[in-house]
């Protein structure tokens, strides 16, 4: 969600460039989370 990214301090922005790893079963279940959040609905409600 763009407003959360915009709230990042500049020194933390590099973390957005690193591809996330698998840290839980939710990482597998919601592997297409970006598509869900960009599906046209309210990202806050979907999340």
Protein Blocks (a to p, Z undefined) as FASTA:
>chain_A
ZZlmmmpcfklmmmmmpccddfbfklmmmmmmmmmmmnopafklmZZ
